[in-house]
Amino acid sequence: MRKLSIFGATGSIGQNTIDLIRRAPDAYDVVALSGGTNIAQLSKNAIELNAKIAVTAFPDQLDALRDALAGTGIEAAAGEAALVEAASRPADWVMSAIVGAAGLKPGLAALEQGATLALANKESLVCAGKLLMETAQRNAATVLPVDSEHSAIFQGLVGEDMEAVERIIITASGGAFRDWPLDQLAAATVEQASSHPNWNMGQRITIDSASMFNKALEVIETREFFGVRPEQIEVIVHPESLIHSIVGFRDGAMMAHLGAPDMRHAIGYALHWPQRQDLPVERLDLAKVASLTFKAPEAARYPALALAYEVMERGGLMGAVFNAAKERALDHFIAKKLGFLDMSHVVAAVMERMDGESGLIDAPMTLDNVLRIDHLARRAVDDLAPERIG
């Protein structure tokens, strides 16, 4: 019986992971589940899976969690330290699905005890890819990608020599505004940005898809995970979301990964790796699909993509700046204090400001330095955001 933990259990990735686990309950011993403010869902899943501990990220939710778990024997805890402690408990497989930079510490803790880390938290690699991968290597741990695009790349590289890889093409749906007139984007609302044409995801990642900040993170993640050069990474808009990524080789061959837009495929691949198991996902009928379409992303529609390449060119801790600024700008947009297109302007301004501070970006990549940069970048967004809407 495999021991596993799920961090970010109440989100879409966590719930899809739980869906797969409940189909074979005798195969897994659940150590820890974590969530945010959805205490009803967290406690329900903890009881259903007989978890040893349930953790909410918010200390003010601890009493509610304790009440919901009263009499079950399941331990309740709250806060960042509790998350890290839970991630430090021995487990064979750990799902890292906490959204944002908050997932970095629990992910590192899981790697330090030698677990296989199923990484849906792309921000960890963007902020601290070198630190994360070195921690895995030092502790004989394994990192498996759970983003659909990176799972597709990973699968396309099985048995291949990285020296033979010429290019990696990441597909993007284009998000909610892919067909909008450009002159209307500045007035796009939170509600409009929160509706994805293909995928069923949480609000923040859906908005990130509309702005393509999500794809920008994935470009950086591709470099950090697979070690390719920035110029080898391409993005193509593919509205059907059936091809998730393509690996191109030096002989001209291209390996494309196709599948229905269902995150259970990537999750299931990581859960059962290195084997393949039956998964409850739709099988494509190519005759019904009939055609696939592609187009180059427009720079004016998706300015976040250019910022990703700036991050990779600059190096150092610029990934942590980019991610933190993106997260905080998104907070302001959701709060309706910042316009849709202003998010990229603010992020670019924060990157420029912090790059100009002597030695800041070039500091050693330690956890403390990453967290310091994260804090400074968020504060810089708060300083600049009012200027964009003033």
C-alpha positions, 0 to 999 in steps of 0.5 A: 500500500502506497503512502500519499499526501495531497497538498491543495486537495480542495482545488481542481487538481486535488479533487481530480487526484482524489477521484482517481484514488477513490477508485482504488481505495485499498491501494493507498494510505493517505497521510495528509490533505491540505486546503484553504477555506473550504473546510467542508470539502477538506474535512469530507475528503479527510474522513472519506480517505481516512487521512492521518492529518488535515491542514488548512492554510489559514489559522483562523479556520482551525477551529472550524476544521477541528469541529468538522473532524471531531470524533474521527481521530483525524488530526487538524492543523493550520498555517504554514508551519503545519503545512511544512510539517505535514509534508515532512511526514513519510510518504511515497507520493506527494501531490503539490497542487497548492496554487502560487509560491505558497507551494514551494516550502511544502514541496521542498519538505516532501523532496527532503524526505525522498518522496516522489513529488507530483508537481502541479505547482508550476510556480515552484519551478519558476521561483526556484527551479534550481533549488527544487531540482537540486533538493530532489537530486540530493535526497534521491527524490523524483519530480514528475510534472502534472501540468498537462503540457509538461506531462505531455513533453515528459511522455514524448521524451520517454526513451529519447536522448535530450541531445536529439531534441531540437524544439519543444512546442507548448500549446495554448487554448488562447483563453477566454479572449482569444477571439476578442477585438484587441481594442476591447481587451482593456475593458475585460472584466473579472467575470469575463476572464473567469470563463474558460472555453475548454478547461474546468479550472479554478478562477485564478488559473482561468484568468491566467489562461486568458492573459497567458500568464499561465503559459508564460510560467509554463515556458519558464517551467519547461526550461527549468524542468527539461534543461532546454535553451529558451530559443528551443521553446515555442508557444502555439495557439491551439483552440481545441486543446487536444494536442497538449505539447509537441517535441521536435527532434533534429531529424525533423520528426515531431511527437505530439501528445493528444488527449481530451482536456481532462487533468486526470490523464496527467495526474494519473500518469504521475500517480502510476508512473512508470506504468500506465493504468486504465483511466476514466478519461474520454477516448478521442474519436478523431473522425469526429474531431475532423480537424485541428487548428493552430495559430501564432500567439499575438504579441499585443494580445499576450504580452506576458509571453515576451516577459517570460523570455525576458525572465529566462534571459535575465536569470538569477532570481528574476523568476521569483520576481515575475511570479510574485508580481504576477500573483499580486497583480492578479489579486488587484485585478480580481479585486477590480483595482487593476485593469486586465491589460494593466497586469502585464504593465505592472509586472514589467515595471516591477521586473525593471525596478528590481533588476535595477537594485544592485545585487538583488536578482543575482543573490544566491538561490536559497529559500530565504532569498527567494522568499525575500524577493517574493515579498519585495516584488509583491510590495512593489506591485502594491506601490505601482498598481494605483499608478495604473488606475489613478 
